[in-house]
Amino acid sequence: MRKLVLTVAGVARGEASQAAIGGILSDTQGRILERFASPIGRATEEVAEYKALLEALKRALPHQPGEIVVFLENRTVANQILGNLSPREPSLQNLNRQVQEVLRQFPRWRVSFVDQEVCRPARRLAEQALFAETKAEREKAILRQEIVSLVEALPVEALRRALSFLQSLQATKG
């Protein structure tokens, strides 16, 4: 029977702000099978933790483990998954249902709340994804401001050419 260890983390900058997920799938000897990290848009820390767990579970399915052990650093989410607490918010209730549906596809599973130190590698992955997303958004905002200031100084004919050029870029994108 093959056992997989899933270490997950969800991070958010403040309440319902930019968030990201990270996770590591490994065997019981600590060999890493997969890592993942991704920005998820605006979310609370609990929503991010649920989404990190869902992603890890979906990635574990193709490995067909006989058992999975999940490490979470969010005590509330761990207790909600185990049925010790009920999520109050509808979005968390929905995520909890989704997690339960995926968990039923594994022969055996265990979810444990652990010290942040255990989840630090997964948290680091999530934070890197969040930082990259935030950095890209800042750069996009700066570029947008520069473009607006340049466009404001253009004569009408130059604006028409610029519009035509931008429309051609948009057409090639799709």
Backbone as JSON, one array per atom type, in Angstrom:
{
  "sequence": "MRKLVLTVAGVARGEASQAAIGGILSDTQGRILERFASPIGRATEEVAEYKALLEALKRALPHQPGEIVVFLENRTVANQILGNLSPREPSLQNLNRQVQEVLRQFPRWRVSFVDQEVCRPARRLAEQALFAETKAEREKAILRQEIVSLVEALPVEALRRALSFLQSLQATKG",
  "N": [[0.86, -1.18, 0.0], [0.7, 2.09, -0.96], [1.64, 5.14, 0.45], [0.93, 8.58, 0.49], [2.16, 11.82, 1.28], [0.78, 14.91, 1.82], [1.52, 18.21, 1.87], [0.31, 21.31, 2.51], [-0.42, 24.81, 1.85], [-2.08, 27.91, 2.16], [-1.98, 31.29, 1.34], [-2.71, 34.71, 2.12], [-2.81, 38.19, 1.65], [-3.82, 40.0, 4.02], [-7.34, 40.45, 4.82], [-9.48, 38.92, 2.58], [-7.9, 39.49, 0.22], [-5.26, 39.64, -2.26], [-4.23, 36.35, -3.0], [-2.61, 33.12, -2.72], [-1.67, 29.71, -3.47], [0.11, 26.81, -2.32], [1.9, 23.72, -2.46], [3.13, 20.43, -1.61], [3.7, 17.18, -2.71], [4.69, 14.16, -1.43], [6.51, 11.07, -0.82], [6.57, 8.61, 1.85], [9.2, 8.51, 2.59], [10.09, 11.01, 2.23], [10.72, 11.82, -0.31], [10.2, 14.04, -2.91], [7.44, 14.19, -4.98], [5.81, 15.9, -6.41], [5.5, 19.45, -6.79], [3.65, 22.42, -6.28], [2.47, 25.7, -7.06], [0.54, 28.62, -7.09], [-1.03, 31.71, -7.97], [-4.24, 32.77, -6.82], [-6.0, 34.82, -7.07], [-8.27, 37.09, -5.45], [-8.85, 36.3, -2.08], [-9.68, 34.89, 1.15], [-7.53, 33.81, 3.85], [-8.4, 31.31, 4.77], [-9.99, 30.37, 2.62], [-7.98, 30.2, 0.7], [-6.41, 28.19, 1.86], [-8.17, 25.99, 1.74], [-8.37, 25.81, -1.07], [-5.75, 25.2, -1.75], [-5.56, 22.7, -0.58], [-7.51, 21.28, -2.07], [-6.29, 21.36, -4.62], [-3.96, 19.86, -4.11], [-5.08, 17.38, -3.44], [-6.35, 16.68, -5.85], [-4.1, 16.43, -7.47], [-2.94, 14.25, -6.26], [-4.6, 12.1, -6.83], [-4.05, 10.74, -9.44], [-1.8, 9.26, -8.71], [-2.73, 7.14, -7.33], [-2.77, 6.41, -4.47], [-2.74, 4.24, -1.58], [-3.22, 5.35, 0.79], [-3.52, 8.65, 2.1], [-1.87, 11.29, 3.75], [-2.51, 14.32, 5.11], [-1.11, 17.44, 5.75], [-1.9, 20.35, 7.37], [-1.62, 23.83, 8.14], [-3.54, 25.4, 9.15], [-5.62, 25.46, 11.71], [-8.42, 25.75, 11.96], [-9.46, 25.1, 9.4], [-8.54, 22.44, 9.22], [-10.02, 21.27, 11.33], [-12.59, 21.7, 10.33], [-12.58, 20.07, 8.05], [-12.33, 17.6, 9.25], [-14.76, 17.45, 10.48], [-15.18, 18.42, 13.0], [-15.77, 21.06, 13.35], [-18.13, 23.3, 11.89], [-18.17, 24.93, 8.79], [-19.08, 28.33, 8.54], [-19.49, 30.29, 6.57], [-20.99, 30.42, 3.34], [-19.3, 30.06, 1.06], [-17.13, 28.7, 2.14], [-18.44, 26.43, 3.06], [-19.15, 25.26, 0.64], [-16.58, 24.75, -0.46], [-15.67, 22.96, 1.48], [-17.43, 20.82, 1.05], [-16.59, 20.09, -1.54], [-13.97, 19.23, -0.99], [-14.53, 17.03, 0.69], [-15.81, 15.35, -1.16], [-13.7, 14.71, -2.91], [-11.92, 13.51, -1.12], [-13.3, 11.14, -0.54], [-12.59, 9.55, -2.64], [-10.25, 8.32, -2.04], [-8.82, 5.39, -0.57], [-7.96, 5.42, 2.15], [-7.53, 8.09, 4.44], [-6.03, 10.85, 6.17], [-6.17, 13.81, 8.0], [-4.23, 16.34, 9.36], [-3.65, 18.9, 11.7], [-0.81, 20.84, 11.86], [2.29, 22.17, 13.16], [3.48, 25.35, 12.03], [6.06, 25.16, 11.06], [6.32, 22.66, 9.83], [4.8, 22.98, 7.54], [6.16, 24.96, 6.26], [7.79, 24.78, 3.8], [5.76, 24.47, 1.81], [4.29, 26.78, 2.28], [6.21, 28.68, 1.6], [6.38, 28.26, -1.17], [3.8, 29.12, -1.93], [3.93, 31.8, -1.12], [5.94, 32.73, -2.84], [4.62, 32.52, -5.3], [2.6, 34.37, -4.85], [4.08, 36.73, -4.51], [5.25, 36.97, -7.06], [2.97, 37.36, -8.62], [1.96, 39.75, -7.52], [4.08, 41.47, -8.07], [4.0, 41.46, -10.89], [1.5, 42.65, -11.28], [1.97, 45.22, -10.22], [3.91, 46.13, -12.02], [2.39, 46.14, -14.36], [0.5, 48.13, -13.75], [2.16, 50.39, -13.59], [3.13, 50.49, -16.23], [0.71, 50.92, -17.54], [0.06, 53.51, -16.63], [2.17, 54.96, -17.77], [1.64, 54.6, -20.49], [-0.86, 55.87, -20.72], [-0.14, 58.53, -20.13], [1.52, 59.07, -22.33], [-0.27, 58.72, -24.47], [-2.11, 60.77, -24.06], [-0.8, 62.98, -25.05], [-0.77, 62.69, -27.77], [-1.63, 63.57, -31.2], [-4.81, 63.51, -32.99], [-4.71, 61.9, -35.38], [-2.48, 60.25, -34.9], [-3.47, 58.92, -32.68], [-5.48, 57.4, -33.9], [-3.92, 55.65, -35.46], [-2.55, 54.36, -33.41], [-4.68, 53.11, -32.1], [-5.54, 51.35, -34.13], [-3.26, 49.75, -34.31], [-3.23, 48.6, -31.73], [-5.63, 47.17, -31.83], [-4.95, 45.29, -33.78], [-3.01, 43.87, -32.38], [-4.61, 42.79, -30.36], [-6.25, 41.12, -31.9], [-4.43, 39.19, -32.81], [-3.79, 38.0, -30.45], [-5.98, 36.45, -29.64]],
  "CA": [[0.0, 0.0, 0.0], [1.5, 3.3, -1.1], [1.14, 6.28, 1.22], [1.41, 9.89, 0.06], [2.07, 12.91, 2.25], [0.44, 16.17, 1.17], [1.75, 19.37, 2.73], [-0.3, 22.41, 1.77], [-0.54, 26.12, 2.5], [-2.72, 29.0, 1.44], [-1.6, 32.58, 1.92], [-3.45, 35.89, 1.67], [-2.31, 39.45, 2.22], [-4.97, 40.69, 4.6], [-8.64, 39.79, 4.69], [-10.03, 38.95, 1.22], [-7.01, 40.21, -0.67], [-4.53, 38.75, -3.15], [-3.92, 35.09, -2.33], [-1.93, 32.1, -3.52], [-1.61, 28.39, -2.87], [1.33, 26.06, -2.54], [1.82, 22.39, -1.88], [4.15, 19.43, -1.93], [3.31, 15.78, -2.6], [5.9, 13.37, -1.24], [6.28, 9.74, -0.27], [6.86, 8.56, 3.28], [10.64, 8.71, 2.78], [10.37, 12.42, 2.02], [11.03, 12.11, -1.72], [9.17, 14.92, -3.47], [6.87, 13.74, -6.25], [5.3, 17.09, -7.1], [5.34, 20.73, -6.1], [2.82, 23.35, -7.05], [2.25, 27.04, -6.5], [-0.25, 29.4, -8.04], [-1.89, 32.77, -7.43], [-5.66, 32.41, -7.0], [-6.83, 36.03, -7.05], [-8.65, 37.59, -4.12], [-9.43, 35.27, -1.21], [-9.23, 34.91, 2.54], [-6.54, 32.76, 4.13], [-9.09, 30.02, 4.86], [-10.33, 29.95, 1.25], [-6.72, 29.81, 0.07], [-6.02, 26.9, 2.44], [-9.05, 24.99, 1.12], [-8.02, 25.64, -2.49], [-4.46, 24.49, -1.77], [-5.87, 21.3, -0.27], [-8.18, 20.71, -3.25], [-5.29, 21.16, -5.67], [-3.09, 18.74, -3.71], [-5.86, 16.14, -3.54], [-6.53, 16.36, -7.28], [-2.81, 15.98, -7.99], [-2.63, 12.96, -5.65], [-5.45, 11.05, -7.4], [-3.41, 9.89, -10.44], [-0.79, 8.4, -8.09], [-3.51, 6.04, -6.76], [-2.23, 5.95, -3.19], [-3.62, 3.5, -0.69], [-3.51, 6.24, 1.91], [-2.91, 9.98, 2.07], [-1.76, 12.02, 5.01], [-2.51, 15.74, 4.76], [-0.66, 18.36, 6.79], [-2.4, 21.72, 7.23], [-1.21, 24.71, 9.23], [-4.71, 26.16, 9.57], [-6.37, 24.59, 12.63], [-9.85, 25.84, 11.67], [-9.75, 24.3, 8.19], [-8.35, 21.03, 9.57], [-11.18, 20.85, 12.12], [-13.76, 21.67, 9.45], [-12.45, 18.88, 7.2], [-12.56, 16.44, 10.12], [-16.13, 17.48, 10.97], [-15.23, 18.92, 14.37], [-16.35, 22.39, 13.23], [-18.87, 23.51, 10.64], [-17.91, 26.24, 8.19], [-20.27, 29.2, 8.59], [-19.67, 31.01, 5.31], [-21.39, 29.55, 2.23], [-18.18, 29.71, 0.18], [-16.35, 27.67, 2.83], [-19.25, 25.21, 3.07], [-19.0, 24.69, -0.69], [-15.22, 24.2, -0.56], [-15.62, 21.79, 2.36], [-18.12, 19.75, 0.32], [-15.71, 19.64, -2.62], [-12.87, 18.46, -0.39], [-15.08, 15.75, 1.14], [-16.05, 14.52, -2.35], [-12.42, 14.19, -3.41], [-11.38, 12.6, -0.1], [-13.98, 9.85, -0.66], [-11.98, 8.77, -3.71], [-9.07, 7.67, -1.5], [-9.18, 4.31, 0.35], [-7.74, 5.88, 3.52], [-6.96, 9.43, 4.5], [-5.91, 11.46, 7.49], [-5.85, 15.24, 7.95], [-3.66, 16.75, 10.64], [-3.16, 20.26, 11.93], [0.6, 20.75, 12.28], [3.01, 23.41, 13.39], [3.83, 26.07, 10.79], [7.38, 24.72, 10.6], [6.13, 21.52, 8.94], [4.24, 23.47, 6.27], [6.95, 26.09, 5.76], [8.14, 24.68, 2.36], [4.56, 24.74, 1.01], [3.99, 28.22, 2.46], [7.2, 29.42, 0.82], [5.95, 28.17, -2.57], [2.63, 29.99, -2.09], [4.38, 33.19, -1.01], [6.65, 33.06, -4.08], [3.6, 32.74, -6.33], [1.92, 35.62, -4.52], [5.0, 37.82, -4.79], [5.38, 37.1, -8.52], [1.71, 37.94, -9.11], [1.91, 41.13, -7.05], [5.1, 42.2, -8.83], [3.49, 41.63, -12.25], [0.41, 43.64, -11.22], [2.57, 46.55, -10.04], [4.53, 46.51, -13.28], [1.31, 46.43, -15.3], [-0.07, 49.43, -13.37], [3.14, 51.42, -13.98], [3.1, 50.58, -17.69], [-0.57, 51.53, -17.92], [0.18, 54.95, -16.37], [3.08, 55.52, -18.78], [0.93, 54.61, -21.77], [-1.89, 56.92, -20.65], [0.5, 59.85, -20.24], [1.98, 59.23, -23.71], [-1.44, 58.82, -25.34], [-2.73, 62.08, -23.87], [-0.06, 64.0, -25.81], [-0.81, 62.39, -29.2], [-2.67, 64.17, -32.02], [-5.89, 62.59, -33.35], [-4.28, 60.92, -36.39], [-1.6, 59.3, -34.22], [-4.34, 58.09, -31.84], [-6.13, 56.42, -34.79], [-2.92, 54.63, -35.79], [-2.3, 53.6, -32.18], [-5.85, 52.26, -31.9], [-5.47, 50.31, -35.14], [-2.17, 48.85, -33.91], [-3.67, 47.85, -30.55], [-6.65, 46.21, -32.27], [-4.27, 44.18, -34.45], [-2.4, 43.07, -31.31], [-5.69, 42.05, -29.71], [-6.7, 40.08, -32.83], [-3.44, 38.1, -32.86], [-3.79, 37.36, -29.13], [-7.08, 35.48, -29.56]],
  "C": [[0.9, 1.24, 0.0], [0.84, 4.46, -0.36], [1.76, 7.55, 0.67], [1.21, 10.9, 1.18], [1.84, 14.2, 1.47], [0.63, 17.29, 2.18], [1.28, 20.58, 1.96], [-0.34, 23.7, 2.59], [-1.26, 27.07, 1.57], [-2.35, 30.3, 2.13], [-2.45, 33.69, 1.31], [-2.86, 37.1, 2.37], [-3.49, 40.23, 2.77], [-6.24, 39.92, 4.33], [-9.19, 40.01, 3.28], [-9.19, 39.81, 0.28], [-6.3, 39.2, -1.57], [-4.07, 37.51, -2.37], [-3.24, 34.13, -3.29], [-1.92, 30.79, -2.74], [-0.27, 27.74, -3.17], [1.19, 24.69, -1.91], [2.92, 21.48, -2.38], [3.54, 18.05, -1.72], [4.59, 14.99, -2.47], [5.53, 11.97, -0.75], [6.7, 9.74, 1.2], [8.35, 8.68, 3.6], [11.05, 10.16, 2.56], [10.76, 12.78, 0.6], [9.87, 12.9, -2.31], [8.73, 14.4, -4.83], [6.38, 14.92, -7.08], [5.33, 18.28, -6.17], [4.39, 21.56, -6.94], [2.69, 24.66, -6.3], [1.51, 27.85, -7.55], [-0.99, 30.53, -7.34], [-3.34, 32.38, -7.7], [-6.57, 33.63, -7.01], [-7.14, 36.45, -5.63], [-9.32, 36.48, -3.32], [-8.97, 35.51, 0.22], [-8.2, 33.79, 2.72], [-7.2, 31.38, 4.2], [-9.48, 29.5, 3.47], [-9.07, 29.48, 0.53], [-6.27, 28.44, 0.58], [-6.86, 25.77, 1.85], [-8.64, 24.74, -0.34], [-6.68, 24.94, -2.65], [-4.7, 23.0, -1.53], [-6.54, 20.62, -1.46], [-7.19, 20.42, -4.36], [-4.4, 19.97, -5.35], [-3.83, 17.41, -3.85], [-6.04, 15.72, -5.0], [-5.23, 15.87, -7.9], [-2.43, 14.6, -7.43], [-3.41, 11.82, -6.31], [-4.75, 10.17, -8.44], [-2.34, 8.95, -9.87], [-1.42, 7.16, -7.46], [-2.93, 5.52, -5.44], [-3.26, 5.13, -2.41], [-4.04, 4.35, 0.49], [-2.86, 7.59, 1.65], [-2.92, 10.56, 3.47], [-1.61, 13.48, 4.62], [-2.08, 16.56, 5.97], [-1.14, 19.76, 6.45], [-1.91, 22.55, 8.4], [-2.37, 25.56, 9.74], [-5.61, 25.24, 10.4], [-7.87, 24.59, 12.3], [-10.22, 24.98, 10.48], [-9.59, 22.81, 8.5], [-9.56, 20.51, 10.36], [-12.46, 20.81, 11.3], [-13.74, 20.42, 8.57], [-12.79, 17.63, 8.02], [-13.98, 16.39, 10.69], [-16.27, 17.95, 12.41], [-15.85, 20.32, 14.44], [-17.12, 22.46, 11.92], [-18.51, 24.88, 10.09], [-19.19, 27.06, 8.19], [-20.54, 29.87, 7.25], [-20.04, 30.04, 4.19], [-20.23, 29.14, 1.32], [-17.31, 28.63, 0.83], [-17.12, 26.35, 2.91], [-19.12, 24.49, 1.73], [-17.62, 24.05, -0.87], [-15.08, 22.95, 0.3], [-16.28, 20.59, 1.68], [-17.24, 19.19, -0.79], [-14.57, 18.79, -2.09], [-13.37, 17.08, 0.04], [-15.32, 14.8, -0.04], [-14.76, 13.92, -2.87], [-11.83, 13.21, -2.4], [-12.02, 11.22, -0.18], [-13.37, 8.96, -1.74], [-10.7, 8.06, -3.26], [-9.49, 6.57, -0.53], [-9.05, 4.72, 1.83], [-7.14, 7.27, 3.47], [-6.94, 9.91, 5.94], [-5.51, 12.92, 7.28], [-5.37, 15.64, 9.33], [-3.29, 18.22, 10.63], [-1.75, 20.11, 12.47], [1.17, 22.14, 12.5], [3.41, 24.04, 12.06], [5.16, 25.6, 10.22], [7.26, 23.56, 9.6], [5.66, 21.98, 7.56], [5.06, 24.6, 5.64], [7.34, 25.95, 4.28], [6.94, 24.96, 1.44], [4.18, 26.21, 1.09], [4.95, 29.06, 1.63], [6.83, 29.41, -0.67], [4.77, 29.12, -2.83], [3.04, 31.46, -2.04], [5.15, 33.63, -2.25], [5.67, 33.33, -5.21], [2.88, 34.06, -6.11], [2.8, 36.81, -4.84], [5.13, 38.05, -6.29], [4.14, 37.75, -9.11], [1.62, 39.41, -8.75], [2.89, 41.99, -7.83], [4.61, 42.47, -10.25], [2.36, 42.66, -12.29], [0.95, 45.05, -11.06], [3.19, 47.03, -11.34], [3.48, 46.89, -14.32], [0.7, 47.8, -15.01], [0.86, 50.57, -13.78], [3.12, 51.61, -15.49], [1.81, 51.25, -18.18], [-0.52, 53.05, -17.74], [1.07, 55.61, -17.42], [2.39, 55.63, -20.13], [-0.11, 55.72, -21.8], [-1.25, 58.3, -20.81], [1.03, 60.1, -21.66], [0.81, 59.46, -24.66], [-2.08, 60.2, -25.25], [-2.05, 63.17, -24.7], [-0.15, 63.79, -27.32], [-1.9, 63.16, -29.93], [-3.67, 63.08, -32.47], [-5.43, 61.52, -34.34], [-3.37, 59.85, -35.77], [-2.42, 58.37, -33.3], [-5.05, 57.02, -32.67], [-5.17, 55.29, -35.14], [-2.63, 53.74, -34.57], [-3.45, 52.63, -31.92], [-5.83, 51.09, -32.88], [-4.41, 49.26, -34.76], [-2.6, 47.98, -32.72], [-4.73, 46.81, -30.91], [-6.01, 45.03, -32.99], [-3.57, 43.28, -33.44], [-3.46, 42.19, -30.63], [-6.16, 40.9, -30.59], [-5.72, 38.91, -32.87], [-3.38, 37.36, -31.53], [-4.8, 36.22, -29.07], [-6.87, 34.32, -30.43]]
}
